[in-house]
Amino acid sequence: MSVSTRPGTGADPAAADGRQYDASPYLPPRGGLPVLRRAAADCRGCPLFQDATQTVFGRGPAPARLMLVGEQPGDQEDRQGEPFVGPAGQLLRRALDEAGLGDEEPYVTNAVKHFKFTMAPRGKRRIHKAPSLREMTACRPWLAAELRLVDPEVLVVLGGTAGKALLGSSFRVGERRGVLLPMPALGGGEQDAGHGQLLATVHPSAVLRADDRESAFAGLVADLSVAATALE
């Protein structure tokens, strides 16, 4: 039985059932964020699309002075189709306000665009499962295209998965958090790097899981305050 591809994309049939692990065939050759968002809705570049409700693409203006990248959509994001609309997103907005970034209109996205989960042994609850390096790599072309179009002055990496997607598998949040770093070159060459800076911090969901939530939140605000200073 043949597998049809989406007209105009040149997508490999292998990608359509998740065997290729590469989103590149689904990226449009040109266009802004609206075109990119529409194309991402049909992405079959890895198997995660099979169980997720929908693609959850980034939200916000382009260009934007501030861009934030998380790990992947959660349960509420998967249902609503927007990034950071669940409890972690609410906490992030509060941290941005306290860090002096409340007036910014950031572009917000995730390293992986589909929700990866396992079902709870009892009931219907969907439990978050971290994406693999292979899945992050497959989704990387979308993130690279977003970063190119948004062209932020400061790119905030929220958590280890986003850091690995942008800076490589050896990235550790604890080693680099709160420090401004050069913008990575996602296209493989120095000419592909943005002009801005990158700042790593913890994911807001880690704050929600922390034993000392007040201290963890203060640390997130302190890191985001470095981004606020860079944007002054």
C-alpha positions as CSV (number, residue, x, y, z in Angstrom):
1,M,0.0,0.0,0.0
2,S,1.4,3.4,-0.9
3,V,1.6,6.3,1.5
4,S,0.7,9.7,0.1
5,T,2.7,12.8,1.0
6,R,1.5,16.3,1.5
7,P,1.4,18.2,-1.8
8,G,4.3,20.6,-2.3
9,T,6.5,19.4,0.5
10,G,8.5,16.6,-1.1
11,A,8.1,14.7,2.1
12,D,9.5,11.2,2.2
13,P,6.9,8.5,2.8
14,A,9.2,7.1,5.5
15,A,8.8,10.4,7.4
16,A,5.0,10.0,7.2
17,D,5.1,7.1,9.6
18,G,7.9,8.4,11.7
19,R,10.7,6.2,10.5
20,Q,12.9,9.0,9.2
21,Y,13.2,11.2,12.4
22,D,13.7,14.4,10.4
23,A,11.3,17.3,10.2
24,S,13.3,19.0,7.4
25,P,11.0,17.7,4.5
26,Y,8.1,19.4,6.1
27,L,9.6,22.9,6.3
28,P,8.3,25.4,3.7
29,P,11.0,26.9,1.5
30,R,10.0,30.4,2.4
31,G,7.5,32.5,4.4
32,G,7.1,33.9,7.9
33,L,5.8,32.4,11.1
34,P,2.2,31.9,10.0
35,V,3.4,29.8,7.0
36,L,5.7,27.9,9.3
37,R,3.0,27.3,11.8
38,R,0.6,25.9,9.2
39,A,3.3,23.6,7.8
40,A,4.2,22.3,11.3
41,A,0.6,21.2,11.8
42,D,1.2,18.5,9.3
43,C,4.7,17.4,10.5
44,R,5.3,13.7,10.6
45,G,9.0,13.9,11.1
46,C,9.1,11.6,14.1
47,P,6.6,9.2,15.8
48,L,5.4,11.6,18.5
49,F,2.7,13.0,16.2
50,Q,0.9,9.7,16.4
51,D,-0.3,10.0,20.0
52,A,-0.4,13.8,20.4
53,T,-3.6,15.7,19.9
54,Q,-1.9,18.3,17.7
55,T,1.3,20.1,16.9
56,V,2.0,22.9,19.4
57,F,3.9,25.6,17.6
58,G,5.4,28.8,19.1
59,R,3.5,31.9,19.9
60,G,4.5,35.5,19.7
61,P,5.7,38.2,17.4
62,A,8.6,38.2,15.0
63,P,11.0,39.8,15.4
64,A,10.9,39.8,19.2
65,R,13.6,41.1,21.7
66,L,13.0,38.1,24.0
67,M,12.5,34.4,23.0
68,L,11.9,31.6,25.5
69,V,12.4,27.9,24.6
70,G,11.1,25.1,26.8
71,E,11.1,21.3,26.5
72,Q,7.9,20.1,25.0
73,P,4.1,20.8,25.3
74,G,2.4,19.4,28.4
75,D,-1.1,18.0,28.8
76,Q,-2.9,21.4,28.7
77,E,-0.7,22.7,25.9
78,D,-1.5,19.6,23.8
79,R,-5.2,20.0,24.4
80,Q,-5.2,23.8,23.7
81,G,-2.6,24.0,20.9
82,E,-0.6,26.8,22.6
83,P,2.7,26.7,24.5
84,F,3.0,27.4,28.2
85,V,-0.8,27.7,29.0
86,G,-0.6,25.2,31.9
87,P,0.6,25.6,35.5
88,A,4.3,26.0,34.4
89,G,3.2,28.8,32.0
90,Q,1.4,30.6,34.8
91,L,4.5,30.4,37.0
92,L,6.7,31.6,34.2
93,R,4.6,34.7,33.6
94,R,4.8,35.5,37.3
95,A,8.6,35.1,37.2
96,L,8.9,37.3,34.1
97,D,6.9,40.0,35.8
98,E,9.0,39.9,39.0
99,A,12.2,39.9,36.9
100,G,11.2,43.2,35.2
101,L,10.2,41.5,31.9
102,G,6.5,42.0,32.2
103,D,6.3,44.7,29.5
104,E,8.1,42.5,27.0
105,E,6.1,40.6,24.4
106,P,8.2,37.4,24.0
107,Y,8.1,34.7,21.5
108,V,7.6,31.4,23.4
109,T,8.1,27.9,22.0
110,N,9.4,24.4,22.8
111,A,12.3,22.3,21.5
112,V,9.8,19.5,20.6
113,K,6.4,20.4,19.2
114,H,4.4,17.3,20.2
115,F,3.5,16.0,23.6
116,K,5.3,12.8,24.6
117,F,3.6,10.9,27.4
118,T,2.7,7.6,29.0
119,M,-0.7,6.6,30.4
120,A,-1.1,6.3,34.2
121,P,-1.5,2.7,35.3
122,R,-5.0,3.6,36.5
123,G,-7.2,6.2,35.1
124,K,-6.8,8.4,32.0
125,R,-4.1,10.8,33.3
126,R,-1.3,11.3,30.8
127,I,2.2,11.5,32.4
128,H,4.9,13.6,30.8
129,K,7.8,11.7,29.4
130,A,11.1,13.4,28.4
131,P,11.8,13.4,24.6
132,S,14.8,11.5,23.4
133,L,17.8,13.0,21.7
134,R,16.7,11.5,18.5
135,E,13.3,13.2,18.8
136,M,14.9,16.5,19.7
137,T,17.2,16.3,16.7
138,A,14.3,15.5,14.4
139,C,12.4,18.6,15.6
140,R,15.5,20.9,15.5
141,P,14.7,22.3,12.0
142,W,11.5,23.9,13.3
143,L,13.4,25.5,16.2
144,A,16.2,26.8,13.9
145,A,13.6,28.4,11.6
146,E,11.8,30.0,14.5
147,L,15.1,31.4,15.9
148,R,16.0,32.8,12.5
149,L,12.7,34.6,12.0
150,V,12.3,35.8,15.6
151,D,16.0,37.0,15.7
152,P,15.9,37.7,19.5
153,E,18.3,39.9,21.4
154,V,18.1,37.4,24.3
155,L,17.2,33.7,24.0
156,V,16.2,32.1,27.3
157,V,16.6,28.3,27.5
158,L,14.3,26.8,30.0
159,G,15.7,23.5,31.3
160,G,18.0,20.7,30.2
161,T,16.1,19.4,27.1
162,A,15.9,22.9,25.5
163,G,19.6,23.4,26.4
164,K,20.6,20.1,24.8
165,A,18.6,20.9,21.7
166,L,20.4,24.2,21.2
167,L,23.9,23.6,22.7
168,G,24.5,19.9,22.4
169,S,24.0,16.7,24.4
170,S,26.6,17.6,27.0
171,F,24.6,20.7,28.2
172,R,23.8,20.8,31.9
173,V,21.7,23.6,33.4
174,G,23.5,23.7,36.7
175,E,26.8,24.5,34.9
176,R,25.6,27.4,32.8
177,R,22.5,28.9,34.3
178,G,22.2,32.6,34.8
179,V,25.2,33.4,32.5
180,L,24.9,35.2,29.1
181,L,26.4,33.0,26.3
182,P,26.9,33.6,22.6
183,M,23.9,32.7,20.4
184,P,24.3,29.2,18.9
185,A,24.6,28.6,15.2
186,L,21.8,26.1,14.5
187,G,22.5,25.9,10.8
188,G,26.0,24.5,11.3
189,G,28.0,27.5,10.5
190,E,29.0,30.8,12.3
191,Q,27.0,32.7,9.7
192,D,23.8,31.0,11.0
193,A,24.2,32.4,14.5
194,G,22.0,35.2,15.7
195,H,23.4,38.5,16.9
196,G,22.0,38.1,20.4
197,Q,22.8,36.2,23.5
198,L,21.6,33.0,25.2
199,L,20.7,32.6,28.9
200,A,20.0,29.2,30.5
201,T,17.8,28.6,33.5
202,V,15.6,26.0,35.0
203,H,12.3,25.0,33.5
204,P,9.3,26.4,35.5
205,S,8.0,22.9,35.9
206,A,11.1,22.1,38.0
207,V,10.2,25.0,40.3
208,L,6.7,23.4,40.7
209,R,8.3,20.1,41.7
210,A,10.9,21.6,44.0
211,D,10.8,20.8,47.8
212,D,11.6,24.4,48.5
213,R,9.5,26.0,45.9
214,E,10.0,29.6,47.2
215,S,13.8,29.3,46.9
216,A,13.6,27.7,43.4
217,F,11.3,30.4,42.2
218,A,13.6,33.1,43.5
219,G,16.4,31.4,41.6
220,L,14.4,31.5,38.4
221,V,13.6,35.2,38.9
222,A,17.3,35.9,39.5
223,D,18.3,34.3,36.3
224,L,15.6,36.1,34.3
225,S,16.7,39.4,35.8
226,V,20.0,38.9,34.0
227,A,18.0,38.8,30.7
228,A,16.2,41.9,31.8
229,T,19.4,43.7,32.3
230,A,20.7,42.6,28.9
231,L,17.6,44.1,27.3
232,E,17.9,47.5,29.0
